Amino acid sequence: MANDEMRRFWNEAAGPEWVRLEREFDVALGPFGDELLRRAAPSPGHHVLDVGCGFGTTTLALARAVGSEGRVMGADISAPLLKRARARGAEAGAANIIWREADVQDAALPASHFDLVVSRFGVMFFDDPVAAFGNLLAAAKPGGRLVFLCWQPPDRNPWFTFPAEVMGPFIAIQPPPPGAGPFSFGDPARVREVVSGAGWADVAVDGFDADVVQGGGGDADAVVHHFVRGTVAAALNAAPEPSHTAAVDALRAAVSAHMGDGPAAWPARAWMVGARRRT
């Protein structure tokens, strides 16, 4: 089975973290999701595939846009995230959503079915991205569109690098491996190569910048809580107690100084990618 490592990661580690921090992530990624929906422009009656739907924020917005005559499939490899997405869908009374636990890299998707394939930061984790985008192409209707967000490199995203820079003197935080993980599509040339190599036409990669508000707009402790996850949490857990405490104290002080009187916002830069299936 493809992508076993990512499946384990999103089911055992990242998925539960994202569920726990649902509100914080919705605040942080809100401007990007809004722009994704604006550019995707789903219409009433459309059939839409939401790739890496997570806990369903984008899926629910798409469902509202396509209306009762449209349908949305929210697909994700993370059972914890999908459990939460299904609950949110039920709470919203969204009867036009199909939730599917699947890796779209090799999942059997309905052929030539979707008017629109979208993803809010859900396409950077495939172990064979050309095969994955080829599978998505086969699921799109002739003339169907692809619209997704992916991150620019870490050095253009201080919201991501801030904890390591502050805590680096005390603990060793591992950077994401080159060409893998959430920043695997940081190089726009690689994005074009992968998407066009899978058969999509008219590939366009545009920059989109917005502020990321960490910690849901809460106080410094809320921001530290949001930062201490993933590789940061792993580094803290591996550190001896004096280093652990010093690193957290340094992060809290730096966050407080950065915030001033406002929310904890950092610049963030993404690529907005569009393409279409040839008619």
C-alpha positions in Angstrom: 0.0 0.0 0.0 1.4 3.4 -1.0 2.2 6.2 1.4 2.3 4.0 4.6 4.5 6.4 6.5 2.1 9.3 5.9 -0.9 7.2 6.8 0.7 6.3 10.1 1.7 9.9 10.7 -1.7 11.4 10.1 -3.6 8.7 12.0 -1.3 8.3 15.0 0.3 11.8 15.5 -0.8 14.7 13.3 -4.5 13.8 13.0 -5.2 13.8 16.8 -3.2 17.0 17.1 -5.2 18.8 14.4 -8.5 17.7 16.0 -7.3 19.0 19.4 -6.3 22.4 17.8 -9.2 22.6 15.3 -10.2 26.2 16.2 -6.6 27.4 16.2 -6.0 25.9 12.7 -9.2 27.3 11.3 -8.1 30.8 12.5 -4.5 30.3 11.2 -5.5 29.0 7.7 -8.7 31.0 7.3 -7.3 33.7 4.8 -5.8 30.9 2.7 -9.0 28.8 2.6 -11.1 31.9 1.7 -8.8 32.7 -1.2 -8.8 29.1 -2.3 -12.6 29.1 -2.5 -12.7 32.5 -4.3 -10.4 31.2 -7.0 -12.0 27.8 -7.2 -15.4 29.4 -7.6 -17.6 26.3 -7.1 -21.0 26.7 -8.6 -24.4 25.3 -7.7 -24.7 21.7 -9.0 -21.0 21.1 -9.2 -19.4 17.9 -8.2 -16.2 18.6 -6.2 -13.4 16.5 -4.7 -11.7 18.0 -1.6 -8.3 16.3 -1.3 -6.9 16.1 2.3 -10.1 17.5 3.6 -9.0 17.2 7.3 -11.7 18.1 9.8 -13.9 19.4 7.0 -13.7 23.2 7.0 -13.2 23.5 3.3 -15.5 20.7 2.5 -18.4 22.3 4.4 -17.8 25.6 2.6 -17.8 23.8 -0.8 -21.0 22.0 0.1 -22.7 25.3 0.8 -21.5 26.7 -2.5 -22.7 23.8 -4.7 -26.0 23.5 -3.0 -28.5 20.7 -2.8 -28.0 19.8 -6.5 -24.3 19.5 -6.1 -22.1 16.9 -4.3 -18.8 17.1 -2.5 -16.5 14.2 -1.6 -14.1 14.9 1.3 -11.2 12.5 1.2 -8.4 12.1 3.8 -6.1 9.3 5.0 -6.6 10.3 8.7 -9.4 8.5 10.5 -9.4 10.9 13.5 -9.7 13.9 11.2 -12.5 12.3 9.2 -14.4 11.3 12.4 -14.4 15.0 13.4 -15.3 16.0 9.8 -18.3 13.7 9.8 -19.5 15.1 13.1 -19.2 18.7 11.8 -21.1 17.7 8.7 -23.9 16.2 10.7 -24.0 19.2 13.0 -24.4 21.4 9.9 -27.0 19.2 8.3 -24.9 18.9 5.2 -26.6 16.1 3.2 -24.6 16.6 0.0 -21.2 15.5 1.4 -19.6 12.0 1.0 -16.8 11.4 3.4 -14.2 8.9 2.3 -11.1 7.6 4.2 -8.7 7.1 1.3 -5.3 8.0 -0.1 -6.2 9.7 -3.4 -2.8 8.7 -4.7 -4.1 5.2 -5.6 -7.8 5.2 -4.5 -10.4 4.1 -6.9 -12.2 7.4 -7.6 -15.2 7.8 -9.9 -13.9 8.3 -13.5 -14.4 11.6 -15.3 -16.8 12.7 -12.5 -15.6 15.9 -10.8 -16.1 19.5 -12.1 -13.5 20.7 -9.6 -10.7 19.2 -7.6 -9.5 21.4 -4.7 -7.1 21.1 -1.7 -6.1 23.3 1.1 -2.6 22.2 1.9 -3.4 18.5 1.4 -1.3 17.5 -1.6 2.3 17.9 -0.4 2.6 14.4 1.2 2.3 11.9 -1.6 5.3 9.5 -2.0 4.5 9.5 -5.8 3.0 12.9 -6.6 2.9 12.3 -10.4 0.9 9.2 -9.9 -1.4 11.0 -7.4 -2.1 13.9 -9.7 -2.6 11.4 -12.5 -5.3 9.7 -10.5 -6.9 13.0 -9.8 -6.8 13.9 -13.5 -8.7 10.7 -14.3 -11.3 11.6 -11.7 -11.9 15.0 -13.2 -14.4 15.6 -16.0 -13.0 16.8 -19.4 -12.5 20.5 -18.9 -12.6 20.0 -15.1 -10.3 22.2 -13.0 -7.7 21.7 -10.3 -7.1 24.4 -7.7 -4.8 23.8 -4.6 -2.7 25.6 -2.1 0.8 24.5 -1.1 3.5 26.3 1.0 6.4 28.2 -0.3 9.8 27.3 1.2 10.3 27.4 5.0 12.6 30.5 4.8 9.6 32.4 3.4 7.3 31.3 6.2 8.5 32.7 9.6 5.4 31.4 11.3 7.0 28.0 10.8 10.7 28.8 11.5 10.1 31.0 14.6 10.1 28.2 17.2 13.3 26.6 16.0 15.1 29.9 15.8 14.1 30.8 19.4 14.5 27.3 20.9 17.5 26.3 18.9 20.1 27.2 21.6 18.4 24.8 24.0 17.0 21.9 22.0 17.6 20.3 18.5 14.5 20.7 16.3 14.8 18.7 13.1 14.0 20.7 10.0 11.7 19.1 7.4 13.7 16.9 4.9 14.4 18.6 1.6 11.7 17.8 -1.0 9.4 16.1 1.5 6.7 17.0 4.1 4.6 20.2 4.1 7.2 22.2 2.1 7.8 19.6 -0.6 6.2 21.9 -3.2 8.1 25.0 -2.2 9.9 25.1 -5.6 7.3 26.4 -8.2 9.2 24.7 -11.0 8.8 21.3 -9.3 5.0 22.0 -8.9 4.7 22.7 -12.6 6.8 19.7 -13.5 4.7 17.3 -11.3 1.3 18.6 -12.2 2.0 18.9 -15.9 3.8 15.6 -15.9 0.6 14.0 -14.6 -1.2 15.3 -17.6 -2.9 18.5 -16.4 -2.9 21.4 -18.8 -2.6 25.2 -18.4 -0.7 24.9 -15.1 -0.4 28.3 -13.3 1.4 28.9 -10.1 0.8 32.2 -8.3 2.0 33.5 -5.0 -0.4 34.3 -2.3 0.6 36.0 1.0 -1.4 36.5 4.2 -0.7 36.6 7.9 -1.0 33.5 10.0 -2.4 34.1 13.4 -1.1 31.4 15.8 -2.9 30.2 18.9 -6.4 31.2 17.7 -5.8 34.8 18.5 -5.3 34.0 22.2 -2.6 34.9 24.7 1.1 33.9 24.7 0.3 30.6 26.5 -2.2 29.7 23.7 0.4 30.4 21.1 3.1 28.3 22.8 0.5 25.5 23.1 0.0 25.7 19.4 3.7 25.8 18.6 4.6 22.8 20.8 3.5 20.0 18.5 5.1 17.8 15.8 8.9 18.1 15.6 8.9 20.8 18.3 7.2 18.5 20.8 9.4 15.6 19.8 12.5 17.7 20.5 11.2 18.9 23.8 10.4 15.3 24.9 13.9 14.2 24.0 15.6 17.0 25.9 16.7 16.9 29.5 14.6 18.8 32.0 16.7 22.0 32.3 16.9 22.4 28.5 13.2 21.6 28.1 12.2 24.3 30.6 14.7 26.8 29.2 13.4 26.3 25.7 9.7 26.7 26.6 10.5 29.8 28.7 12.4 31.3 25.8 9.6 30.6 23.4 7.0 32.1 25.7 9.1 35.3 26.2 9.8 35.6 22.4 6.1 35.1 21.6 5.1 37.8 24.2 7.6 40.2 22.7 6.4 39.5 19.2 2.7 39.9 20.0 2.9 43.2 21.7 -0.7 44.3 22.2 -2.1 42.3 19.3 -2.6 38.7 18.2 0.4 36.5 17.4 0.6 37.0 13.6 3.5 36.1 11.3 3.8 36.5 7.5 3.0 33.4 5.5 3.5 32.7 1.8 1.9 30.0 -0.3 1.5 29.0 -3.9 -1.9 29.0 -5.4 -1.9 26.4 -8.2 -4.5 26.0 -11.0 -4.8 23.7 -13.9 -7.4 21.9 -16.0 -8.1 18.6 -17.7 -8.1 18.9 -21.5 -11.5 18.6 -23.1 
